[in-house]
Amino acid sequence: KKGNMEPLELGEGGFEVTPPYVEPTPKNEDEQLLIYSVAGLISSSLTLCGCALLFCLIIFRNRPSSTLRLVLGLTISDFLEGFCIFFWCLSNLLHTDLIHVEILCDSLGALIEIAAVTSGFYTLMISILLYLTIVSKKERVNKYVEILFHIVPWTVGISLSIVPFADWTGHIRYGSAGPWCWLPAQPTWPRFALNYIWQWSIILTIICMYSR
């Protein structure tokens, strides 16, 4: 029976007592949500401030370079993700219960997925551009190549974010992922297929590219 101290016979050596089973309580879950929400609110606030500062520095710069234009794209995607995290964490602290509003959960969950994947691919595009201009000593990158560098991150991000909406079984639909809405924790494969594998592949690609 749950919660009882039940002896388990090990043989002639004696007995060992199993530890009591402790079910998670609503109070513990509320405390955990509070900690995550406060941490998320602080980190997302810093992200938003940093992105806003970087955005202004690039926008008001005279003729920003191709690299800076890619950094601007990365800044925008990071700002979108920071905004979503800030919104959810603030709503949790205000006890608005907006996380159960399906259309809002789906919309901001998809936006987090878009921003997270797009940020990863912008990091890859910036790494490739720096490799071409510094390591390969290529003075300028064709403007069409630069346009492609902007198209790829958003195309992949938006495409992957649409996948959960096409799942009629409901196994990978956006939902509560702790303090905010995102891909479900169970089953685990949607997060790997739609996010983690892509991020890890980007990291390995950059490492391989610069280790040559």
Disulfide bonds with the S-S distance in Angstrom:
Cys105-Cys181 1.95
